[in-house]
């Protein structure tokens, strides 16, 4: 049975959004680490 193409495109869209969310969290973590380094250093 072939999967519904609309399900595939929705899944891909969700994955893209999740990946962008992770990139944003990663940037926020980097900022936090930099601030901690300033405080400790």
DSSP file (Angstrom, degrees, kcal/mol; ACC not computed):
  #  RESIDUE AA STRUCTURE BP1 BP2  ACC     N-H-->O    O-->H-N    N-H-->O    O-->H-N    TCO  KAPPA ALPHA  PHI   PSI    X-CA   Y-CA   Z-CA
    1    1 A X              0   0    0      0, 0.0     2,-0.3     0, 0.0     0, 0.0   0.000 360.0 360.0 360.0 132.7    0.0    0.0    0.0
    2    2 A X        -     0   0    0      1,-0.1     2,-0.1     0, 0.0     3,-0.0  -0.599 360.0-117.4 -80.4 137.5    1.3    3.4   -1.0
    3    3 A X        -     0   0    0     -2,-0.3     2,-0.4     1,-0.1    -1,-0.1  -0.401  36.3 -96.6 -70.3 152.7    1.5    6.1    1.8
    4    4 A X    >>  -     0   0    0      1,-0.2     4,-1.6    -2,-0.1     3,-0.9  -0.559  27.3-143.0 -70.4 122.4   -0.6    9.2    1.4
    5    5 A X  H 3> S+     0   0    0     -2,-0.4     4,-2.4     1,-0.3     5,-0.2   0.815  99.3  59.6 -58.2 -31.0    1.6   11.9   -0.1
    6    6 A X  H 3> S+     0   0    0      1,-0.2     4,-1.8     2,-0.2    -1,-0.3   0.850 103.4  51.7 -67.8 -31.7   -0.1   14.6    2.0
    7    7 A X  H <> S+     0   0    0     -3,-0.9     4,-2.5     2,-0.2    -1,-0.2   0.920 109.4  50.6 -67.4 -43.2    0.9   12.7    5.2
    8    8 A X  H  X S+     0   0    0     -4,-1.6     4,-2.7     1,-0.2    -2,-0.2   0.936 111.0  47.1 -58.6 -48.6    4.5   12.7    3.9
    9    9 A X  H  X S+     0   0    0     -4,-2.4     4,-2.2     1,-0.2    -1,-0.2   0.867 112.4  50.2 -65.8 -35.2    4.6   16.4    3.2
   10   10 A X  H  X S+     0   0    0     -4,-1.8     4,-2.3     2,-0.2    -1,-0.2   0.912 111.5  48.8 -66.7 -41.7    3.0   17.2    6.6
   11   11 A X  H  X S+     0   0    0     -4,-2.5     4,-2.6     2,-0.2    -2,-0.2   0.922 111.1  49.5 -62.8 -44.9    5.6   15.0    8.3
   12   12 A X  H  X S+     0   0    0     -4,-2.7     4,-2.4     1,-0.2    -1,-0.2   0.907 110.5  51.1 -62.0 -41.7    8.5   16.7    6.4
   13   13 A X  H  X S+     0   0    0     -4,-2.2     4,-2.1     1,-0.2    -1,-0.2   0.905 110.5  49.0 -60.7 -42.5    7.1   20.1    7.4
   14   14 A X  H  X S+     0   0    0     -4,-2.3     4,-2.6     2,-0.2    -2,-0.2   0.907 110.5  50.5 -63.4 -42.7    7.0   19.1   11.0
   15   15 A X  H  X S+     0   0    0     -4,-2.6     4,-2.5     1,-0.2    -2,-0.2   0.905 109.7  50.5 -63.8 -41.0   10.5   17.8   10.9
   16   16 A X  H  X S+     0   0    0     -4,-2.4     4,-2.2     2,-0.2    -1,-0.2   0.920 111.6  48.3 -60.8 -43.4   11.8   21.0    9.4
   17   17 A X  H  X S+     0   0    0     -4,-2.1     4,-2.4     1,-0.2    -2,-0.2   0.920 111.5  49.4 -64.9 -43.2   10.0   23.0   12.1
   18   18 A X  H  X S+     0   0    0     -4,-2.6     4,-2.4     1,-0.2    -1,-0.2   0.902 109.7  52.1 -61.6 -41.0   11.4   20.8   14.8
   19   19 A X  H  X S+     0   0    0     -4,-2.5     4,-2.1     1,-0.2    -1,-0.2   0.905 109.8  48.7 -63.6 -40.8   15.0   21.2   13.4
   20   20 A X  H  X S+     0   0    0     -4,-2.2     4,-2.0     2,-0.2    -1,-0.2   0.898 109.6  52.8 -64.6 -40.0   14.6   25.0   13.3
   21   21 A X  H  X S+     0   0    0     -4,-2.4     4,-2.2     1,-0.2    -2,-0.2   0.911 109.1  49.6 -61.0 -42.0   13.4   24.9   16.9
   22   22 A X  H  X S+     0   0    0     -4,-2.4     4,-2.6     1,-0.2    -1,-0.2   0.886 107.8  53.8 -64.6 -38.6   16.5   22.9   17.9
   23   23 A X  H  X S+     0   0    0     -4,-2.1     4,-2.1     2,-0.2    -1,-0.2   0.906 109.4  48.9 -61.3 -40.8   18.8   25.3   16.1
   24   24 A X  H  X S+     0   0    0     -4,-2.0     4,-2.2     2,-0.2    -2,-0.2   0.922 111.3  48.4 -65.2 -44.3   17.2   28.2   18.1
   25   25 A X  H  X S+     0   0    0     -4,-2.2     4,-2.5     1,-0.2    -2,-0.2   0.897 109.3  54.5 -61.2 -40.6   17.6   26.3   21.4
   26   26 A X  H  X S+     0   0    0     -4,-2.6     4,-2.2     1,-0.2    -1,-0.2   0.910 108.3  48.3 -60.3 -43.8   21.3   25.5   20.5
   27   27 A X  H  X S+     0   0    0     -4,-2.1     4,-2.1     1,-0.2    -1,-0.2   0.899 111.0  50.7 -64.1 -40.6   21.9   29.3   20.0
   28   28 A X  H  X S+     0   0    0     -4,-2.2     4,-2.2     1,-0.2    -2,-0.2   0.893 109.4  51.1 -64.9 -39.0   20.3   30.1   23.3
   29   29 A X  H  X S+     0   0    0     -4,-2.5     4,-2.7     2,-0.2    -2,-0.2   0.906 107.7  52.7 -63.4 -41.6   22.5   27.4   25.0
   30   30 A X  H  X S+     0   0    0     -4,-2.2     4,-2.4     1,-0.2    -2,-0.2   0.913 109.8  48.7 -60.3 -42.9   25.6   28.9   23.4
   31   31 A X  H  X S+     0   0    0     -4,-2.1     4,-2.3     2,-0.2    -1,-0.2   0.916 111.4  50.0 -61.7 -43.5   24.7   32.4   24.8
   32   32 A X  H  X S+     0   0    0     -4,-2.2     4,-2.4     1,-0.2    -2,-0.2   0.915 110.5  49.1 -62.6 -44.1   24.0   30.9   28.2
   33   33 A X  H  X S+     0   0    0     -4,-2.7     4,-2.5     1,-0.2    -1,-0.2   0.905 110.3  51.8 -61.8 -42.4   27.4   29.1   28.2
   34   34 A X  H  X S+     0   0    0     -4,-2.4     4,-2.0     2,-0.2    -1,-0.2   0.898 110.2  48.5 -61.7 -41.2   29.1   32.3   27.1
   35   35 A X  H  X S+     0   0    0     -4,-2.3     4,-2.3     2,-0.2    -2,-0.2   0.903 110.8  50.4 -66.1 -41.1   27.5   34.2   30.0
   36   36 A X  H  X S+     0   0    0     -4,-2.4     4,-2.7     1,-0.2     5,-0.3   0.910 108.4  53.0 -62.7 -41.7   28.5   31.6   32.5
   37   37 A X  H  X S+     0   0    0     -4,-2.5     4,-3.3     1,-0.2    -1,-0.2   0.906 108.8  50.2 -59.2 -42.7   32.1   31.7   31.2
   38   38 A X  H  < S+     0   0    0     -4,-2.0    -2,-0.2     1,-0.2    -1,-0.2   0.923 112.7  46.3 -61.5 -44.8   32.1   35.5   31.8
   39   39 A X  H  < S+     0   0    0     -4,-2.3    -2,-0.2     1,-0.2    -1,-0.2   0.901 119.4  39.4 -65.8 -41.3   30.8   35.1   35.3
   40   40 A X  H  <        0   0    0     -4,-2.7    -2,-0.2     1,-0.2    -1,-0.2   0.913 360.0 360.0 -74.3 -43.9   33.3   32.3   36.2
   41   41 A X     <        0   0    0     -4,-3.3    -1,-0.2    -5,-0.3    -2,-0.2   0.491 360.0 360.0 -69.6 360.0   36.2   33.9   34.3
